[in-house]
Amino acid sequence: MIHAFLLVILLGDIQDRTNPMYFRNINDCNYFAKRVVKKYGNYYNLPKNHTVTAYCKPAWISSNTKSLY
């Protein structure tokens, strides 16, 4: 078992749990969290269900987890 960082992505209020991504390093996880929420255009009045939130959460996982980057 090792400590890792889970990239959590929320689309509106729904969390996508289908393909978890774990990172060994918090900086790598934060890089992808920052890039996932990047939007281009004029989004001042964006509906709540179209918003995207991403953050990194510490996790305790098996060292042979396939989605560990």
N, C-alpha and C positions, 0 to 999 in steps of 0.2 A: 504494500500500500504506500502511496506517495501523495503529497500535497500537490494540487494542480489548480488551475483557474478555469472555470466553466464560462464560456461566452453565452450570455443569456440575451435573447432577442425577443422583444415584444412587438407584435403587430397590432396596434390598437391596444386592447386589453388581453390579447391572446398570446400565450407563450408557445413558441415552436419547440417541442421536445423530441421531434422525430430523429434528428441527427445531431446529437450533442458534440460540441467541439471543446476539447480541453487543451490547455496550454501549460507548458512547464514554467513559463516566464510571464509575469504580469505585464511587462512592457509589450510583448507580442500580442497578448490578449487585448490590451487596450488599443493597440494599433488597429486591429480588426474591428473592434467595437466602434471606434471613431469612423472608420471607413464605411461601415454598414449603414450608418444613419445619415451619411452625406447625401444631400438632395440638391438638385439644380432647378431653378425656376422661381416663380413667384408663389409661395405657399403660405401667405398670411392667414387665410381663412380655411385652413386644411381641416377636413372632418376628423373627428377623434379616431375613427376606425382606419384612417390612412396614416396615422402617426407611427413612427418607428422609434423604439428605444432599445439601446444595447448597453450592457455593462458586464463586468467580470466579477464572478463570485468564487471565493475559495471553495475547493472541494477536496474530499479524501477519496481517491480512486485506486484501482488496481494498477500496478505498473505495466501490465500487458494490455491495457485498454487500446483498442485499435485507433480511436480518434484522438490520440494524444499527439500534439504537435510541438 
